[in-house]
């Protein structure tokens, strides 16, 4: 069922959003999958995209990163239009994406994954990566293919943090992981939030998302149909769970 989109999302008057998406429409071949998506992220803000499978959350991330080229609308980052830039130039501006597939180099060791590419100014050092997830130091000479799912997720996240991003896009970081690993990743993301890193978090784990996010955009059938602030979550938890239910 297609639902009417909420009125266009607008940042606080006078404030400059880090990222702003306006009237985003996206297509897979002849299929129209995003319908006029509007959202924004302020500097240092954590925003979640929640919704059922197929709601358009991952497609939104792919559109922002320039991976999905068949799209219309406008995407600005730090006030500059990045809509038509290729994905490598978008990444160079300071956006980093950790896809659900945990993009690591599976034939390389953990340490080699962390050293390629080299850290950029403002990026995490190897030592900080190891401090965040000590298991990566222990597994440093193991190939990525031999890591558990949780270890691969840790590696994928700290690998992109080596690039010193201004905005981190995470696609289902808790999916399929043991609760202890989810807690550890959540602790690390909470630390990044305190340090002022902006994050867009795609999640179906409402507990995980509400622990971290300042605001939540609800997607249904490729449209943003609701926006919920952190201070509204408890009063609206039943609504949020309904949007996530199968």
FENLINNOR-V910895 format. One record per helix or strand. SS is the DSSP state (alpha for helix, beta for strand). FROM is the first residue (numbers start at 1). TO is the last residue. If there is no record, write none. Layout:
# FENLINNOR-V910895
ss-><SS SS>
from-><FROM FROM>
to-><TO TO>
This chain:
# FENLINNOR-V910895
ss-><beta beta beta alpha beta beta alpha beta beta alpha alpha alpha beta alpha alpha beta alpha beta alpha beta beta alpha>
from-><19 31 46 57 71 80 87 95 109 110 126 134 143 144 149 167 179 198 206 215 223 230>
to-><28 41 50 64 77 81 93 98 109 115 132 138 143 146 161 171 195 203 212 220 229 244>
